[in-house]
Amino acid sequence: MTQPTFRVDVCKEQFVFSAAHFITFAGDICERIHGHNYGVRVSVEGPLDENRYVVDFIALRDAVLVQTQALDHHVILPRDHREILVSQDDKETTVRFRERRWVFPNEDAIIMPVVNTTAEEIARVIAERVREQTMEQFGHALSFIEVAVDENCGQWGVCRLPWKLSE
Ligand SMILES: Nc1nc2c(c(=O)[nH]1)N=C([C@H](O)[C@H](O)COP(=O)(O)OP(=O)(O)OP(=O)(O)O)CN2
């Protein structure tokens, strides 16, 4: 007989973060900098605990909020892009793509460990960070964490990670 599976989803109005970014696509087309009011949904799957919870909604909600608030009102830049080159001195973050150049105060910039700041990649980073942040609290019995990032009212990039870190 197939066993039931359980999941908790949190998708709150407070999870919206407003951030600027630009990506490259189709090889070498580099977007102009623009912003989105990103939305986030997070799901975790696993067995029920003694409360008959997968995890406490409130604990998961609060962990996601830490991540979305950290991104709010920043420009998100890729650390690992081959041609979008990001450098920092003690005051400013400078970004170059071929002949184009952008300069931001350091406190406005977030350099994310991604190749391109797509919704999928941002979802992966949030998933890794929420997993790391809650691992001790939620324990090791969960199976998956999934994070979905909405760039524009229904355009979602989704990343699903195993709960357990690979050996
Ligand atoms: N799978 C993905 N596709 C696209 C992504 C992405 O992250 N994952 N990102 C983009 C661009 O960032 C693009 O800027 C998306 O923004 P959007 O505002 O939706 O683009 P539009 O110009 O069509 O929006 P308007 O509503 O006209 O402002 C593209 N694809």
Ligand as a Chemical Component Dictionary entry (heavy atoms), coordinates in Angstrom:
data_LIG
# 
_chem_comp.id                   LIG 
_chem_comp.type                 NON-POLYMER 
_chem_comp.pdbx_formal_charge   0 
_chem_comp.three_letter_code    LIG 
# 
loop_
_chem_comp_atom.comp_id 
_chem_comp_atom.atom_id 
_chem_comp_atom.alt_atom_id 
_chem_comp_atom.type_symbol 
_chem_comp_atom.charge 
_chem_comp_atom.model_Cartn_x 
_chem_comp_atom.model_Cartn_y 
_chem_comp_atom.model_Cartn_z 
_chem_comp_atom.pdbx_ordinal 
LIG N1  N1  N 0 13.478 30.706 -16.648 1  
LIG C1  C1  C 0 13.750 32.027 -16.565 2  
LIG N2  N2  N 0 13.468 32.833 -17.591 3  
LIG C2  C2  C 0 13.749 34.140 -17.502 4  
LIG C3  C3  C 0 14.315 34.670 -16.333 5  
LIG C4  C4  C 0 14.578 33.802 -15.260 6  
LIG O1  O1  O 0 15.071 34.215 -14.189 7  
LIG N3  N3  N 0 14.296 32.497 -15.407 8  
LIG N4  N4  N 0 14.574 36.001 -16.270 9  
LIG C5  C5  C 0 14.328 36.823 -17.255 10 
LIG C6  C6  C 0 14.671 38.262 -17.115 11 
LIG O2  O2  O 0 15.225 38.588 -15.859 12 
LIG C7  C7  C 0 13.535 39.215 -17.419 13 
LIG O3  O3  O 0 13.886 40.510 -17.012 14 
LIG C8  C8  C 0 12.258 38.832 -16.736 15 
LIG O4  O4  O 0 11.565 39.962 -16.364 16 
LIG P1  P1  P 0 10.140 40.377 -16.893 17 
LIG O5  O5  O 0 9.890  41.661 -16.206 18 
LIG O6  O6  O 0 9.165  39.286 -16.709 19 
LIG O7  O7  O 0 10.354 40.566 -18.427 20 
LIG P2  P2  P 0 9.436  41.351 -19.412 21 
LIG O8  O8  O 0 10.294 42.321 -20.116 22 
LIG O9  O9  O 0 8.692  40.405 -20.299 23 
LIG O10 O10 O 0 8.375  42.005 -18.448 24 
LIG P3  P3  P 0 7.385  43.184 -18.560 25 
LIG O11 O11 O 0 6.163  42.666 -17.880 26 
LIG O12 O12 O 0 7.195  43.478 -20.004 27 
LIG O13 O13 O 0 8.046  44.297 -17.809 28 
LIG C9  C9  C 0 13.773 36.361 -18.534 29 
LIG N5  N5  N 0 13.486 34.954 -18.548 30 
# 
loop_
_chem_comp_bond.comp_id 
_chem_comp_bond.atom_id_1 
_chem_comp_bond.atom_id_2 
_chem_comp_bond.value_order 
_chem_comp_bond.pdbx_ordinal 
LIG N1  C1  SING 1  
LIG C1  N2  DOUB 2  
LIG C1  N3  SING 3  
LIG N2  C2  SING 4  
LIG C2  C3  DOUB 5  
LIG C2  N5  SING 6  
LIG C3  C4  SING 7  
LIG C3  N4  SING 8  
LIG C4  O1  DOUB 9  
LIG C4  N3  SING 10 
LIG N4  C5  DOUB 11 
LIG C5  C6  SING 12 
LIG C5  C9  SING 13 
LIG C6  O2  SING 14 
LIG C6  C7  SING 15 
LIG C7  O3  SING 16 
LIG C7  C8  SING 17 
LIG C8  O4  SING 18 
LIG O4  P1  SING 19 
LIG P1  O5  DOUB 20 
LIG P1  O6  SING 21 
LIG P1  O7  SING 22 
LIG O7  P2  SING 23 
LIG P2  O8  DOUB 24 
LIG P2  O9  SING 25 
LIG P2  O10 SING 26 
LIG O10 P3  SING 27 
LIG P3  O11 DOUB 28 
LIG P3  O12 SING 29 
LIG P3  O13 SING 30 
LIG C9  N5  SING 31 
# 
